[in-house]
Each structure stands twice: as C-alpha cells, then as structure tokens.
Amino acid sequence: VGAVMKSSKGKADGKAVTALLQAKAAS
C-alpha cells in the first residue's frame, strides 16, 4: 500500500489497493 500511496501522491487508488491486496491474498 505504501508504494501505491507514493505513486498517487498520498491518495491511495482504491482499485490499485484492492488489486494489491488480492495479489497478496493469492500468493
């Protein structure tokens, strides 16, 4: 999530966060 926050200048992209969480859950 930290990387997403940095890439979006502090505003977390909901879709990106969801995709990241799903990727972690799947791994």
Distance bins in CASP14 RR format, pairs under 12 A and 6 or more apart:
PFRMAT RR
TARGET T0000
AUTHOR 0000-0000-0000
RMODE 2
METHOD distances of the structure
MODEL  1
1 7 0 0 0 0 0 1 0 0 0 0 0
1 8 0 0 0 0 0 1 0 0 0 0 0
1 10 0 0 0 0 0 1 0 0 0 0 0
1 11 0 0 0 0 0 1 0 0 0 0 0
1 12 1 0 0 1 0 0 0 0 0 0 0
1 13 0 0 0 0 0 1 0 0 0 0 0
1 14 0 0 0 0 1 0 0 0 0 0 0
1 16 0 0 0 0 1 0 0 0 0 0 0
1 17 1 0 1 0 0 0 0 0 0 0 0
1 18 0 0 0 0 0 1 0 0 0 0 0
1 19 0 0 0 0 0 1 0 0 0 0 0
1 20 1 0 0 1 0 0 0 0 0 0 0
1 21 0 0 0 0 1 0 0 0 0 0 0
1 23 0 0 0 0 0 1 0 0 0 0 0
1 24 0 0 0 0 1 0 0 0 0 0 0
2 8 0 0 0 0 1 0 0 0 0 0 0
2 9 0 0 0 0 0 1 0 0 0 0 0
2 10 0 0 0 0 1 0 0 0 0 0 0
2 11 0 0 0 0 0 1 0 0 0 0 0
2 12 0 0 0 0 1 0 0 0 0 0 0
2 13 0 0 0 0 0 1 0 0 0 0 0
2 16 0 0 0 0 0 1 0 0 0 0 0
2 17 0 0 0 0 1 0 0 0 0 0 0
2 20 0 0 0 0 1 0 0 0 0 0 0
3 10 0 0 0 0 0 1 0 0 0 0 0
3 12 0 0 0 0 0 1 0 0 0 0 0
3 13 0 0 0 0 0 1 0 0 0 0 0
3 16 0 0 0 0 1 0 0 0 0 0 0
3 17 0 0 0 0 0 1 0 0 0 0 0
3 20 0 0 0 0 1 0 0 0 0 0 0
4 10 0 0 0 0 1 0 0 0 0 0 0
4 11 0 0 0 0 1 0 0 0 0 0 0
4 12 1 0 1 0 0 0 0 0 0 0 0
4 13 1 0 1 0 0 0 0 0 0 0 0
4 14 0 0 0 0 1 0 0 0 0 0 0
4 15 0 0 0 0 1 0 0 0 0 0 0
4 16 1 0 1 0 0 0 0 0 0 0 0
4 17 1 0 1 0 0 0 0 0 0 0 0
4 18 0 0 0 0 0 1 0 0 0 0 0
4 19 0 0 0 0 1 0 0 0 0 0 0
4 20 1 0 0 1 0 0 0 0 0 0 0
4 21 0 0 0 0 0 1 0 0 0 0 0
4 23 0 0 0 0 0 1 0 0 0 0 0
5 11 1 0 0 1 0 0 0 0 0 0 0
5 12 1 0 1 0 0 0 0 0 0 0 0
5 13 0 0 0 0 1 0 0 0 0 0 0
5 14 0 0 0 0 0 1 0 0 0 0 0
5 16 0 0 0 0 1 0 0 0 0 0 0
5 17 0 0 0 0 1 0 0 0 0 0 0
5 20 0 0 0 0 0 1 0 0 0 0 0
6 12 0 0 0 0 0 1 0 0 0 0 0
6 13 0 0 0 0 0 1 0 0 0 0 0
6 16 0 0 0 0 0 1 0 0 0 0 0
7 13 1 0 0 1 0 0 0 0 0 0 0
7 16 1 0 0 1 0 0 0 0 0 0 0
7 17 0 0 0 0 0 1 0 0 0 0 0
7 20 0 0 0 0 0 1 0 0 0 0 0
8 14 0 0 0 0 1 0 0 0 0 0 0
8 15 0 0 0 0 0 1 0 0 0 0 0
8 16 1 0 0 1 0 0 0 0 0 0 0
8 17 0 0 0 0 1 0 0 0 0 0 0
10 16 0 0 0 0 0 1 0 0 0 0 0
10 17 0 0 0 0 0 1 0 0 0 0 0
11 17 0 0 0 0 0 1 0 0 0 0 0
12 18 0 0 0 0 0 1 0 0 0 0 0
12 19 0 0 0 0 0 1 0 0 0 0 0
12 20 0 0 0 0 1 0 0 0 0 0 0
12 21 0 0 0 0 0 1 0 0 0 0 0
13 19 0 0 0 0 1 0 0 0 0 0 0
13 20 0 0 0 0 1 0 0 0 0 0 0
14 20 0 0 0 0 1 0 0 0 0 0 0
14 21 0 0 0 0 1 0 0 0 0 0 0
14 22 0 0 0 0 0 1 0 0 0 0 0
15 21 0 0 0 0 0 1 0 0 0 0 0
15 22 0 0 0 0 0 1 0 0 0 0 0
16 22 0 0 0 0 0 1 0 0 0 0 0
16 23 0 0 0 0 0 1 0 0 0 0 0
17 23 0 0 0 0 0 1 0 0 0 0 0
17 24 0 0 0 0 0 1 0 0 0 0 0
18 24 0 0 0 0 0 1 0 0 0 0 0
18 25 0 0 0 0 0 1 0 0 0 0 0
19 25 0 0 0 0 0 1 0 0 0 0 0
19 26 0 0 0 0 0 1 0 0 0 0 0
20 26 0 0 0 0 0 1 0 0 0 0 0
20 27 0 0 0 0 0 1 0 0 0 0 0
21 27 0 0 0 0 0 1 0 0 0 0 0
END
